[in-house]
Amino acid sequence: MNYINHAPTSKLAAIPSAQEATLPVSELPTVSLPRLALVGTLFSLVWSSAFIAGKIGMTSTGPLTLLSLRFLLAGALLVLLGRWLGASGQAPRVDRSILLIALAAGLLTNAVYLGLAYSGMRTVPAGLTAILASTSPLLTALLATLWLREPFGWRGALGLLAGFAGVVWIMGGRASSTPADMTGVLLILAGTVALAASTLLNRRAVTGGLDPWRIALVQLPASGLALLPLAWWREGLAIRFDAAFFGSLIYQAAVVSIGTTLMLLWLVRHGGAARAGSFHLLNPAFGTLLAVGLLQEAVPASDLVGVLPIVAGLALVLRPGR
């Protein structure tokens, strides 16, 4: 991975040059498949853990309040971390439309998707929430092929179908053994549509002149500010200041928000929108394991069977036919 550091004193070697950031999609630097798989797997693990931390945090405050404070804190931490690492050098000029695209992507992911998902999670188990969110790769791959003209061979399509079959299998088992509130399920599914759209917009942002660090600086604080009035209106910003609240908030802001945002943008940049989105297929496995280990949620045996086609499908997605 060829990165060029503009600021001599910067320790952020992961910030690409302006010239590299504006290359056509076909000419962007590539990385090895094992490295792509490693980052994607870590991304899915951390992403899935947010549902567990969110479930814990919502025992002390409302979902919109928790999300708003999470993104505002993440934005503040990102600024402090950037100054400490020397990322305050002069940024390359980018078109205003690219900034708006990055902003729209962040609002769709953080405000719309997570706002709907966390609201739905009040009546839906955390493990099932992660499973429902994993249905977004199919829509992401379809939109990426139609809109961004990303090459996605028949093996990639077959992999997505296999992964989706595993998700459907798991959902079928959950429907019979652990019924969930349908309104909450619909809220989460509506959020996954916003998640798919945001992945495509992030692809446009990272190939238009903005590096992942500065995209995160745009997206996280803006999402927190967008959710703040909604949290005040719907929940009155009511908070019980206990260990569950502070632990959940700090973990989600420092680890989940900053970590998954930077990892997702890296995956979108080097793997494309469809491949990056495909790692959400791993959410059922990680979400289920974390829900069992940390929340003692009951897990049907069908979940374990459904994980097999999901993993096999992801392997096909990572090596699509040309």
BELPE-V136658 format. One record per backbone hydrogen bond with DSSP energy under -0.5 kcal/mol. CO is the residue of the C=O (numbers start at 0). NH is the residue of the N-H. Records with the same first field share a line. If there is no record, write none. Layout:
CO=NH, NH
This chain:
0=2
3=5
5=7
6=9
10=12
11=14
13=15
16=20
17=21
18=21
19=22
20=208
23=26
24=27
31=35
32=36
33=37
34=38
35=39
36=40
37=41
38=42
39=43
40=44
41=45
42=46
43=47
44=48
45=49
46=49, 50
47=50, 51
48=52
49=53
50=54
51=55
52=56
53=57
55=58
56=59, 60
59=239
61=65
62=66
63=67
64=68
65=69
66=70
67=71
68=72
69=73
70=74
71=75
72=76
73=77
74=78
75=79
76=80
77=81
78=82
79=83
80=84
81=85, 86
84=10
94=97, 98
95=99
96=100
97=101
98=102
99=103
100=104
101=105
102=106
103=107
104=108
105=109, 110
106=110, 111
107=112
108=113
111=115
112=116
113=117
114=118
115=119
116=120
118=121
119=122
122=180
124=128
125=129
126=130
127=131
128=132
129=133
130=133
131=134
132=135
133=136
134=137, 138
135=139
136=140
137=141
138=142
139=143
140=144
141=145
142=146, 147
143=147, 149
152=156
153=157
154=158
155=159
156=160
157=161
158=162
159=163
160=164
161=165
162=166
163=167
164=168
165=169
166=170
167=171
168=172
169=173
170=174
171=175
172=176
173=177
180=184
181=185
182=186
183=187
184=188
185=189
186=190
187=191
188=192
189=193
190=194
191=195
192=196
193=197
194=198
195=199
196=200
197=201
198=202
199=203
200=204
201=205
202=206
204=207, 209
210=214
211=215
212=216
213=217
214=218
215=219
217=221
218=222
219=223
220=224
221=225
222=226
223=227
224=228
225=229
226=230
227=231
228=232
229=233
230=234, 235, 236
231=235
234=237
237=61
238=240
239=241
241=245
242=246
243=247
244=248
245=249
246=250
247=251
248=252
249=253
250=254, 255
251=256
252=257
254=258
255=259, 260
256=260
257=261
258=262
259=263
260=264
261=265
262=266
263=267
264=268
265=269
266=270, 271
267=271
271=275
272=276
273=277
274=278
275=278
276=279
277=280
278=281
279=282
281=285
282=286
283=287
284=288
285=289
286=290
287=291
288=292
289=293, 294
290=294, 296
291=295
299=302, 303
300=303, 304
301=305
302=306
303=307
304=307, 308
305=309
306=310
307=311
308=312
309=313
310=314
311=315
312=316
313=317
314=318
315=318
316=319
320=152
